[in-house]
Amino acid sequence: MSRLTIDLPQRADEALAELAKKNHTSKAEIVRRALALFKYVQEESVEKGHQLSIRERDPSPEQEGRILRDIVLPQY
């Protein structure tokens, strides 16, 4: 495993610490998960042209599958 040293603004470090605490894991593991998620989103949206959305988890019949947010990455 390789090692990476990064400088984070205080707010980013606080967010990272909060996520680690909520998920009962380390800040390094949160960064690894975030990287894996970003890679997946990049592949699906930019490379494959798929649309990614956040939908209602347990929708009522009148809001079945209601999209809460679309996830869009810039294409470089």
PDB file of N, CA, C and O in Angstrom:
ATOM      1  N   MET A   1       0.849  -1.163   0.000  1.00  0.00           N
ATOM      2  CA  MET A   1       0.000   0.000   0.000  1.00  0.00           C
ATOM      3  C   MET A   1       0.901   1.235   0.000  1.00  0.00           C
ATOM      4  O   MET A   1       1.897   1.288   0.721  1.00  0.00           O
ATOM      5  N   SER A   2       0.543   2.219  -0.811  1.00  0.00           N
ATOM      6  CA  SER A   2       1.339   3.450  -0.844  1.00  0.00           C
ATOM      7  C   SER A   2       0.798   4.462   0.162  1.00  0.00           C
ATOM      8  O   SER A   2      -0.329   4.339   0.642  1.00  0.00           O
ATOM      9  N   ARG A   3       1.607   5.450   0.467  1.00  0.00           N
ATOM     10  CA  ARG A   3       1.245   6.478   1.443  1.00  0.00           C
ATOM     11  C   ARG A   3       1.120   7.807   0.708  1.00  0.00           C
ATOM     12  O   ARG A   3       1.891   8.097  -0.207  1.00  0.00           O
ATOM     13  N   LEU A   4       0.135   8.613   1.121  1.00  0.00           N
ATOM     14  CA  LEU A   4      -0.101   9.921   0.523  1.00  0.00           C
ATOM     15  C   LEU A   4      -0.310  10.926   1.647  1.00  0.00           C
ATOM     16  O   LEU A   4      -1.071  10.678   2.583  1.00  0.00           O
ATOM     17  N   THR A   5       0.359  12.043   1.548  1.00  0.00           N
ATOM     18  CA  THR A   5       0.182  13.115   2.522  1.00  0.00           C
ATOM     19  C   THR A   5      -0.519  14.265   1.823  1.00  0.00           C
ATOM     20  O   THR A   5      -0.064  14.725   0.775  1.00  0.00           O
ATOM     21  N   ILE A   6      -1.629  14.736   2.394  1.00  0.00           N
ATOM     22  CA  ILE A   6      -2.362  15.855   1.798  1.00  0.00           C
ATOM     23  C   ILE A   6      -2.642  16.911   2.859  1.00  0.00           C
ATOM     24  O   ILE A   6      -2.774  16.605   4.044  1.00  0.00           O
ATOM     25  N   ASP A   7      -2.729  18.148   2.414  1.00  0.00           N
ATOM     26  CA  ASP A   7      -3.128  19.245   3.290  1.00  0.00           C
ATOM     27  C   ASP A   7      -4.603  19.515   3.044  1.00  0.00           C
ATOM     28  O   ASP A   7      -5.025  19.698   1.903  1.00  0.00           O
ATOM     29  N   LEU A   8      -5.386  19.539   4.118  1.00  0.00           N
ATOM     30  CA  LEU A   8      -6.821  19.784   4.015  1.00  0.00           C
ATOM     31  C   LEU A   8      -7.178  21.060   4.756  1.00  0.00           C
ATOM     32  O   LEU A   8      -6.608  21.352   5.807  1.00  0.00           O
ATOM     33  N   PRO A   9      -8.122  21.822   4.212  1.00  0.00           N
ATOM     34  CA  PRO A   9      -8.653  22.932   4.985  1.00  0.00           C
ATOM     35  C   PRO A   9      -9.325  22.377   6.247  1.00  0.00           C
ATOM     36  O   PRO A   9      -9.756  21.224   6.267  1.00  0.00           O
ATOM     37  N   GLN A  10      -9.410  23.182   7.276  1.00  0.00           N
ATOM     38  CA  GLN A  10      -9.964  22.718   8.552  1.00  0.00           C
ATOM     39  C   GLN A  10     -11.367  22.150   8.383  1.00  0.00           C
ATOM     40  O   GLN A  10     -11.683  21.120   8.979  1.00  0.00           O
ATOM     41  N   ARG A  11     -12.217  22.792   7.589  1.00  0.00           N
ATOM     42  CA  ARG A  11     -13.587  22.301   7.411  1.00  0.00           C
ATOM     43  C   ARG A  11     -13.613  20.922   6.766  1.00  0.00           C
ATOM     44  O   ARG A  11     -14.430  20.077   7.131  1.00  0.00           O
ATOM     45  N   ALA A  12     -12.719  20.695   5.809  1.00  0.00           N
ATOM     46  CA  ALA A  12     -12.655  19.385   5.160  1.00  0.00           C
ATOM     47  C   ALA A  12     -12.182  18.327   6.149  1.00  0.00           C
ATOM     48  O   ALA A  12     -12.711  17.216   6.169  1.00  0.00           O
ATOM     49  N   ASP A  13     -11.192  18.663   6.966  1.00  0.00           N
ATOM     50  CA  ASP A  13     -10.694  17.717   7.968  1.00  0.00           C
ATOM     51  C   ASP A  13     -11.775  17.407   9.000  1.00  0.00           C
ATOM     52  O   ASP A  13     -11.912  16.264   9.436  1.00  0.00           O
ATOM     53  N   GLU A  14     -12.537  18.418   9.387  1.00  0.00           N
ATOM     54  CA  GLU A  14     -13.629  18.195  10.339  1.00  0.00           C
ATOM     55  C   GLU A  14     -14.709  17.300   9.733  1.00  0.00           C
ATOM     56  O   GLU A  14     -15.241  16.420  10.411  1.00  0.00           O
ATOM     57  N   ALA A  15     -15.032  17.521   8.467  1.00  0.00           N
ATOM     58  CA  ALA A  15     -16.023  16.675   7.789  1.00  0.00           C
ATOM     59  C   ALA A  15     -15.524  15.243   7.696  1.00  0.00           C
ATOM     60  O   ALA A  15     -16.288  14.300   7.905  1.00  0.00           O
ATOM     61  N   LEU A  16     -14.251  15.077   7.385  1.00  0.00           N
ATOM     62  CA  LEU A  16     -13.640  13.753   7.294  1.00  0.00           C
ATOM     63  C   LEU A  16     -13.681  13.045   8.647  1.00  0.00           C
ATOM     64  O   LEU A  16     -14.015  11.862   8.723  1.00  0.00           O
ATOM     65  N   ALA A  17     -13.347  13.762   9.699  1.00  0.00           N
ATOM     66  CA  ALA A  17     -13.379  13.191  11.050  1.00  0.00           C
ATOM     67  C   ALA A  17     -14.807  12.800  11.435  1.00  0.00           C
ATOM     68  O   ALA A  17     -15.018  11.752  12.045  1.00  0.00           O
ATOM     69  N   GLU A  18     -15.784  13.634  11.084  1.00  0.00           N
ATOM     70  CA  GLU A  18     -17.184  13.336  11.397  1.00  0.00           C
ATOM     71  C   GLU A  18     -17.660  12.084  10.667  1.00  0.00           C
ATOM     72  O   GLU A  18     -18.329  11.233  11.253  1.00  0.00           O
ATOM     73  N   LEU A  19     -17.315  11.976   9.393  1.00  0.00           N
ATOM     74  CA  LEU A  19     -17.694  10.786   8.629  1.00  0.00           C
ATOM     75  C   LEU A  19     -17.041   9.528   9.193  1.00  0.00           C
ATOM     76  O   LEU A  19     -17.676   8.478   9.283  1.00  0.00           O
ATOM     77  N   ALA A  20     -15.783   9.641   9.567  1.00  0.00           N
ATOM     78  CA  ALA A  20     -15.082   8.487  10.144  1.00  0.00           C
ATOM     79  C   ALA A  20     -15.755   8.046  11.437  1.00  0.00           C
ATOM     80  O   ALA A  20     -15.946   6.851  11.665  1.00  0.00           O
ATOM     81  N   LYS A  21     -16.108   8.993  12.270  1.00  0.00           N
ATOM     82  CA  LYS A  21     -16.751   8.671  13.540  1.00  0.00           C
ATOM     83  C   LYS A  21     -18.115   8.022  13.314  1.00  0.00           C
ATOM     84  O   LYS A  21     -18.437   7.011  13.938  1.00  0.00           O
ATOM     85  N   LYS A  22     -18.918   8.607  12.417  1.00  0.00           N
ATOM     86  CA  LYS A  22     -20.257   8.070  12.144  1.00  0.00           C
ATOM     87  C   LYS A  22     -20.209   6.663  11.556  1.00  0.00           C
ATOM     88  O   LYS A  22     -21.117   5.859  11.765  1.00  0.00           O
ATOM     89  N   ASN A  23     -19.138   6.379  10.818  1.00  0.00           N
ATOM     90  CA  ASN A  23     -19.010   5.072  10.164  1.00  0.00           C
ATOM     91  C   ASN A  23     -18.103   4.115  10.918  1.00  0.00           C
ATOM     92  O   ASN A  23     -17.800   3.026  10.432  1.00  0.00           O
ATOM     93  N   HIS A  24     -17.667   4.525  12.118  1.00  0.00           N
ATOM     94  CA  HIS A  24     -16.807   3.680  12.958  1.00  0.00           C
ATOM     95  C   HIS A  24     -15.599   3.164  12.196  1.00  0.00           C
ATOM     96  O   HIS A  24     -15.308   1.968  12.194  1.00  0.00           O
ATOM     97  N   THR A  25     -14.903   4.091  11.550  1.00  0.00           N
ATOM     98  CA  THR A  25     -13.727   3.711  10.781  1.00  0.00           C
ATOM     99  C   THR A  25     -12.711   4.856  10.821  1.00  0.00           C
ATOM    100  O   THR A  25     -12.906   5.840  11.534  1.00  0.00           O
ATOM    101  N   SER A  26     -11.655   4.724  10.070  1.00  0.00           N
ATOM    102  CA  SER A  26     -10.600   5.743  10.063  1.00  0.00           C
ATOM    103  C   SER A  26     -10.846   6.780   8.965  1.00  0.00           C
ATOM    104  O   SER A  26     -11.626   6.564   8.038  1.00  0.00           O
ATOM    105  N   LYS A  27     -10.158   7.903   9.103  1.00  0.00           N
ATOM    106  CA  LYS A  27     -10.237   8.930   8.060  1.00  0.00           C
ATOM    107  C   LYS A  27      -9.661   8.380   6.755  1.00  0.00           C
ATOM    108  O   LYS A  27     -10.167   8.683   5.675  1.00  0.00           O
ATOM    109  N   ALA A  28      -8.611   7.579   6.854  1.00  0.00           N
ATOM    110  CA  ALA A  28      -8.014   6.986   5.648  1.00  0.00           C
ATOM    111  C   ALA A  28      -9.025   6.097   4.920  1.00  0.00           C
ATOM    112  O   ALA A  28      -9.093   6.111   3.690  1.00  0.00           O
ATOM    113  N   GLU A  29      -9.806   5.329   5.676  1.00  0.00           N
ATOM    114  CA  GLU A  29     -10.811   4.465   5.055  1.00  0.00           C
ATOM    115  C   GLU A  29     -11.900   5.292   4.377  1.00  0.00           C
ATOM    116  O   GLU A  29     -12.391   4.910   3.315  1.00  0.00           O
ATOM    117  N   ILE A  30     -12.283   6.413   4.975  1.00  0.00           N
ATOM    118  CA  ILE A  30     -13.278   7.289   4.347  1.00  0.00           C
ATOM    119  C   ILE A  30     -12.737   7.825   3.025  1.00  0.00           C
ATOM    120  O   ILE A  30     -13.470   7.887   2.038  1.00  0.00           O
ATOM    121  N   VAL A  31     -11.470   8.211   2.994  1.00  0.00           N
ATOM    122  CA  VAL A  31     -10.858   8.694   1.749  1.00  0.00           C
ATOM    123  C   VAL A  31     -10.839   7.576   0.710  1.00  0.00           C
ATOM    124  O   VAL A  31     -11.126   7.822  -0.461  1.00  0.00           O
ATOM    125  N   ARG A  32     -10.507   6.361   1.116  1.00  0.00           N
ATOM    126  CA  ARG A  32     -10.508   5.226   0.173  1.00  0.00           C
ATOM    127  C   ARG A  32     -11.905   4.991  -0.401  1.00  0.00           C
ATOM    128  O   ARG A  32     -12.061   4.778  -1.603  1.00  0.00           O
ATOM    129  N   ARG A  33     -12.914   5.031   0.466  1.00  0.00           N
ATOM    130  CA  ARG A  33     -14.301   4.840   0.002  1.00  0.00           C
ATOM    131  C   ARG A  33     -14.734   5.959  -0.929  1.00  0.00           C
ATOM    132  O   ARG A  33     -15.389   5.716  -1.942  1.00  0.00           O
ATOM    133  N   ALA A  34     -14.365   7.184  -0.582  1.00  0.00           N
ATOM    134  CA  ALA A  34     -14.725   8.332  -1.427  1.00  0.00           C
ATOM    135  C   ALA A  34     -14.087   8.203  -2.805  1.00  0.00           C
ATOM    136  O   ALA A  34     -14.723   8.496  -3.817  1.00  0.00           O
ATOM    137  N   LEU A  35     -12.845   7.771  -2.843  1.00  0.00           N
ATOM    138  CA  LEU A  35     -12.154   7.581  -4.113  1.00  0.00           C
ATOM    139  C   LEU A  35     -12.824   6.486  -4.944  1.00  0.00           C
ATOM    140  O   LEU A  35     -13.004   6.643  -6.151  1.00  0.00           O
ATOM    141  N   ALA A  36     -13.190   5.388  -4.301  1.00  0.00           N
ATOM    142  CA  ALA A  36     -13.874   4.303  -5.022  1.00  0.00           C
ATOM    143  C   ALA A  36     -15.216   4.781  -5.572  1.00  0.00           C
ATOM    144  O   ALA A  36     -15.578   4.452  -6.702  1.00  0.00           O
ATOM    145  N   LEU A  37     -15.950   5.553  -4.779  1.00  0.00           N
ATOM    146  CA  LEU A  37     -17.238   6.074  -5.230  1.00  0.00           C
ATOM    147  C   LEU A  37     -17.058   7.057  -6.374  1.00  0.00           C
ATOM    148  O   LEU A  37     -17.804   7.004  -7.352  1.00  0.00           O
ATOM    149  N   PHE A  38     -16.088   7.950  -6.274  1.00  0.00           N
ATOM    150  CA  PHE A  38     -15.829   8.905  -7.347  1.00  0.00           C
ATOM    151  C   PHE A  38     -15.452   8.187  -8.633  1.00  0.00           C
ATOM    152  O   PHE A  38     -15.912   8.559  -9.713  1.00  0.00           O
ATOM    153  N   LYS A  39     -14.615   7.156  -8.522  1.00  0.00           N
ATOM    154  CA  LYS A  39     -14.212   6.381  -9.706  1.00  0.00           C
ATOM    155  C   LYS A  39     -15.433   5.734 -10.368  1.00  0.00           C
ATOM    156  O   LYS A  39     -15.559   5.749 -11.593  1.00  0.00           O
ATOM    157  N   TYR A  40     -16.321   5.171  -9.562  1.00  0.00           N
ATOM    158  CA  TYR A  40     -17.529   4.540 -10.093  1.00  0.00           C
ATOM    159  C   TYR A  40     -18.416   5.572 -10.793  1.00  0.00           C
ATOM    160  O   TYR A  40     -18.892   5.332 -11.903  1.00  0.00           O
ATOM    161  N   VAL A  41     -18.635   6.705 -10.152  1.00  0.00           N
ATOM    162  CA  VAL A  41     -19.471   7.757 -10.738  1.00  0.00           C
ATOM    163  C   VAL A  41     -18.842   8.261 -12.038  1.00  0.00           C
ATOM    164  O   VAL A  41     -19.543   8.475 -13.027  1.00  0.00           O
ATOM    165  N   GLN A  42     -17.540   8.449 -12.034  1.00  0.00           N
ATOM    166  CA  GLN A  42     -16.822   8.888 -13.238  1.00  0.00           C
ATOM    167  C   GLN A  42     -17.038   7.900 -14.388  1.00  0.00           C
ATOM    168  O   GLN A  42     -17.361   8.302 -15.506  1.00  0.00           O
ATOM    169  N   GLU A  43     -16.859   6.612 -14.110  1.00  0.00           N
ATOM    170  CA  GLU A  43     -17.010   5.598 -15.146  1.00  0.00           C
ATOM    171  C   GLU A  43     -18.446   5.548 -15.673  1.00  0.00           C
ATOM    172  O   GLU A  43     -18.666   5.500 -16.883  1.00  0.00           O
ATOM    173  N   GLU A  44     -19.409   5.559 -14.771  1.00  0.00           N
ATOM    174  CA  GLU A  44     -20.807   5.440 -15.195  1.00  0.00           C
ATOM    175  C   GLU A  44     -21.325   6.673 -15.912  1.00  0.00           C
ATOM    176  O   GLU A  44     -22.012   6.553 -16.927  1.00  0.00           O
ATOM    177  N   SER A  45     -21.009   7.848 -15.406  1.00  0.00           N
ATOM    178  CA  SER A  45     -21.594   9.049 -15.993  1.00  0.00           C
ATOM    179  C   SER A  45     -20.792   9.598 -17.158  1.00  0.00           C
ATOM    180  O   SER A  45     -21.351   9.857 -18.224  1.00  0.00           O
ATOM    181  N   VAL A  46     -19.512   9.778 -16.979  1.00  0.00           N
ATOM    182  CA  VAL A  46     -18.708  10.400 -18.024  1.00  0.00           C
ATOM    183  C   VAL A  46     -18.324   9.403 -19.107  1.00  0.00           C
ATOM    184  O   VAL A  46     -18.500   9.682 -20.293  1.00  0.00           O
ATOM    185  N   GLU A  47     -17.804   8.244 -18.717  1.00  0.00           N
ATOM    186  CA  GLU A  47     -17.302   7.295 -19.704  1.00  0.00           C
ATOM    187  C   GLU A  47     -18.402   6.496 -20.393  1.00  0.00           C
ATOM    188  O   GLU A  47     -18.310   6.234 -21.592  1.00  0.00           O
ATOM    189  N   LYS A  48     -19.438   6.103 -19.660  1.00  0.00           N
ATOM    190  CA  LYS A  48     -20.504   5.291 -20.242  1.00  0.00           C
ATOM    191  C   LYS A  48     -21.725   6.111 -20.639  1.00  0.00           C
ATOM    192  O   LYS A  48     -22.617   5.610 -21.323  1.00  0.00           O
ATOM    193  N   GLY A  49     -21.764   7.368 -20.214  1.00  0.00           N
ATOM    194  CA  GLY A  49     -22.876   8.234 -20.571  1.00  0.00           C
ATOM    195  C   GLY A  49     -24.167   7.946 -19.825  1.00  0.00           C
ATOM    196  O   GLY A  49     -25.235   8.381 -20.255  1.00  0.00           O
ATOM    197  N   HIS A  50     -24.091   7.225 -18.718  1.00  0.00           N
ATOM    198  CA  HIS A  50     -25.286   6.943 -17.932  1.00  0.00           C
ATOM    199  C   HIS A  50     -25.632   8.119 -17.044  1.00  0.00           C
ATOM    200  O   HIS A  50     -24.767   8.922 -16.693  1.00  0.00           O
ATOM    201  N   GLN A  51     -26.893   8.215 -16.687  1.00  0.00           N
ATOM    202  CA  GLN A  51     -27.342   9.256 -15.772  1.00  0.00           C
ATOM    203  C   GLN A  51     -27.436   8.654 -14.380  1.00  0.00           C
ATOM    204  O   GLN A  51     -28.019   7.585 -14.197  1.00  0.00           O
ATOM    205  N   LEU A  52     -26.864   9.338 -13.403  1.00  0.00           N
ATOM    206  CA  LEU A  52     -26.914   8.879 -12.024  1.00  0.00           C
ATOM    207  C   LEU A  52     -27.835   9.797 -11.233  1.00  0.00           C
ATOM    208  O   LEU A  52     -27.752  11.021 -11.332  1.00  0.00           O
ATOM    209  N   SER A  53     -28.720   9.180 -10.442  1.00  0.00           N
ATOM    210  CA  SER A  53     -29.676   9.955  -9.661  1.00  0.00           C
ATOM    211  C   SER A  53     -29.822   9.369  -8.270  1.00  0.00           C
ATOM    212  O   SER A  53     -29.581   8.182  -8.049  1.00  0.00           O
ATOM    213  N   ILE A  54     -30.218  10.218  -7.341  1.00  0.00           N
ATOM    214  CA  ILE A  54     -30.598   9.783  -6.000  1.00  0.00           C
ATOM    215  C   ILE A  54     -32.120   9.746  -6.002  1.00  0.00           C
ATOM    216  O   ILE A  54     -32.766  10.747  -6.310  1.00  0.00           O
ATOM    217  N   ARG A  55     -32.692   8.602  -5.660  1.00  0.00           N
ATOM    218  CA  ARG A  55     -34.144   8.431  -5.678  1.00  0.00           C
ATOM    219  C   ARG A  55     -34.685   8.167  -4.287  1.00  0.00           C
ATOM    220  O   ARG A  55     -33.938   7.809  -3.376  1.00  0.00           O
ATOM    221  N   GLU A  56     -35.984   8.344  -4.128  1.00  0.00           N
ATOM    222  CA  GLU A  56     -36.663   8.022  -2.871  1.00  0.00           C
ATOM    223  C   GLU A  56     -36.349   6.576  -2.512  1.00  0.00           C
ATOM    224  O   GLU A  56     -36.358   5.704  -3.380  1.00  0.00           O
ATOM    225  N   ARG A  57     -36.074   6.322  -1.255  1.00  0.00           N
ATOM    226  CA  ARG A  57     -35.754   4.961  -0.825  1.00  0.00           C
ATOM    227  C   ARG A  57     -37.005   4.080  -0.784  1.00  0.00           C
ATOM    228  O   ARG A  57     -37.025   3.015  -1.400  1.00  0.00           O
ATOM    229  N   ASP A  58     -38.034   4.506  -0.076  1.00  0.00           N
ATOM    230  CA  ASP A  58     -39.293   3.769   0.025  1.00  0.00           C
ATOM    231  C   ASP A  58     -40.422   4.680  -0.447  1.00  0.00           C
ATOM    232  O   ASP A  58     -41.164   5.241   0.359  1.00  0.00           O
ATOM    233  N   PRO A  59     -40.537   4.815  -1.750  1.00  0.00           N
ATOM    234  CA  PRO A  59     -41.506   5.775  -2.261  1.00  0.00           C
ATOM    235  C   PRO A  59     -42.950   5.365  -1.993  1.00  0.00           C
ATOM    236  O   PRO A  59     -43.289   4.182  -1.967  1.00  0.00           O
ATOM    237  N   SER A  60     -43.776   6.365  -1.796  1.00  0.00           N
ATOM    238  CA  SER A  60     -45.207   6.110  -1.732  1.00  0.00           C
ATOM    239  C   SER A  60     -45.680   5.906  -3.168  1.00  0.00           C
ATOM    240  O   SER A  60     -44.999   6.324  -4.104  1.00  0.00           O
ATOM    241  N   PRO A  61     -46.839   5.268  -3.357  1.00  0.00           N
ATOM    242  CA  PRO A  61     -47.298   4.990  -4.726  1.00  0.00           C
ATOM    243  C   PRO A  61     -47.367   6.237  -5.615  1.00  0.00           C
ATOM    244  O   PRO A  61     -47.095   6.159  -6.813  1.00  0.00           O
ATOM    245  N   GLU A  62     -47.731   7.388  -5.029  1.00  0.00           N
ATOM    246  CA  GLU A  62     -47.858   8.596  -5.854  1.00  0.00           C
ATOM    247  C   GLU A  62     -46.504   9.241  -6.169  1.00  0.00           C
ATOM    248  O   GLU A  62     -46.423  10.102  -7.044  1.00  0.00           O
ATOM    249  N   GLN A  63     -45.444   8.836  -5.467  1.00  0.00           N
ATOM    250  CA  GLN A  63     -44.119   9.393  -5.734  1.00  0.00           C
ATOM    251  C   GLN A  63     -43.126   8.289  -6.073  1.00  0.00           C
ATOM    252  O   GLN A  63     -41.940   8.403  -5.762  1.00  0.00           O
ATOM    253  N   GLU A  64     -43.588   7.254  -6.689  1.00  0.00           N
ATOM    254  CA  GLU A  64     -42.760   6.083  -6.976  1.00  0.00           C
ATOM    255  C   GLU A  64     -41.485   6.459  -7.719  1.00  0.00           C
ATOM    256  O   GLU A  64     -41.529   6.995  -8.826  1.00  0.00           O
ATOM    257  N   GLY A  65     -40.368   6.174  -7.101  1.00  0.00           N
ATOM    258  CA  GLY A  65     -39.076   6.419  -7.724  1.00  0.00           C
ATOM    259  C   GLY A  65     -38.751   7.883  -7.951  1.00  0.00           C
ATOM    260  O   GLY A  65     -37.942   8.200  -8.823  1.00  0.00           O
ATOM    261  N   ARG A  66     -39.350   8.772  -7.202  1.00  0.00           N
ATOM    262  CA  ARG A  66     -39.140  10.208  -7.403  1.00  0.00           C
ATOM    263  C   ARG A  66     -37.651  10.541  -7.264  1.00  0.00           C
ATOM    264  O   ARG A  66     -37.004  10.160  -6.289  1.00  0.00           O
ATOM    265  N   ILE A  67     -37.131  11.251  -8.250  1.00  0.00           N
ATOM    266  CA  ILE A  67     -35.718  11.644  -8.251  1.00  0.00           C
ATOM    267  C   ILE A  67     -35.544  12.833  -7.320  1.00  0.00           C
ATOM    268  O   ILE A  67     -36.224  13.851  -7.450  1.00  0.00           O
ATOM    269  N   LEU A  68     -34.622  12.683  -6.381  1.00  0.00           N
ATOM    270  CA  LEU A  68     -34.313  13.768  -5.455  1.00  0.00           C
ATOM    271  C   LEU A  68     -33.190  14.650  -5.988  1.00  0.00           C
ATOM    272  O   LEU A  68     -33.228  15.871  -5.840  1.00  0.00           O
ATOM    273  N   ARG A  69     -32.199  14.031  -6.603  1.00  0.00           N
ATOM    274  CA  ARG A  69     -31.045  14.758  -7.151  1.00  0.00           C
ATOM    275  C   ARG A  69     -30.461  13.983  -8.321  1.00  0.00           C
ATOM    276  O   ARG A  69     -30.443  12.753  -8.315  1.00  0.00           O
ATOM    277  N   ASP A  70     -29.986  14.706  -9.316  1.00  0.00           N
ATOM    278  CA  ASP A  70     -29.177  14.125 -10.371  1.00  0.00           C
ATOM    279  C   ASP A  70     -27.722  14.397 -10.030  1.00  0.00           C
ATOM    280  O   ASP A  70     -27.383  15.467  -9.525  1.00  0.00           O
ATOM    281  N   ILE A  71     -26.873  13.432 -10.307  1.00  0.00           N
ATOM    282  CA  ILE A  71     -25.437  13.573 -10.066  1.00  0.00           C
ATOM    283  C   ILE A  71     -24.769  13.778 -11.429  1.00  0.00           C
ATOM    284  O   ILE A  71     -24.807  12.903 -12.295  1.00  0.00           O
ATOM    285  N   VAL A  72     -24.166  14.936 -11.596  1.00  0.00           N
ATOM    286  CA  VAL A  72     -23.567  15.281 -12.867  1.00  0.00           C
ATOM    287  C   VAL A  72     -22.114  15.679 -12.640  1.00  0.00           C
ATOM    288  O   VAL A  72     -21.827  16.552 -11.821  1.00  0.00           O
ATOM    289  N   LEU A  73     -21.202  15.044 -13.361  1.00  0.00           N
ATOM    290  CA  LEU A  73     -19.792  15.407 -13.304  1.00  0.00           C
ATOM    291  C   LEU A  73     -19.427  16.142 -14.595  1.00  0.00           C
ATOM    292  O   LEU A  73     -19.929  15.802 -15.666  1.00  0.00           O
ATOM    293  N   PRO A  74     -18.569  17.133 -14.497  1.00  0.00           N
ATOM    294  CA  PRO A  74     -18.135  17.811 -15.720  1.00  0.00           C
ATOM    295  C   PRO A  74     -17.313  16.867 -16.593  1.00  0.00           C
ATOM    296  O   PRO A  74     -16.571  16.025 -16.086  1.00  0.00           O
ATOM    297  N   GLN A  75     -17.450  17.013 -17.873  1.00  0.00           N
ATOM    298  CA  GLN A  75     -16.660  16.211 -18.802  1.00  0.00           C
ATOM    299  C   GLN A  75     -15.494  17.057 -19.277  1.00  0.00           C
ATOM    300  O   GLN A  75     -15.682  18.114 -19.880  1.00  0.00           O
ATOM    301  N   TYR A  76     -14.300  16.586 -19.002  1.00  0.00           N
ATOM    302  CA  TYR A  76     -13.091  17.340 -19.390  1.00  0.00           C
ATOM    303  C   TYR A  76     -12.534  16.830 -20.685  1.00  0.00           C
ATOM    304  O   TYR A  76     -11.523  17.341 -21.166  1.00  0.00           O
TER     305      TYR A  76
END
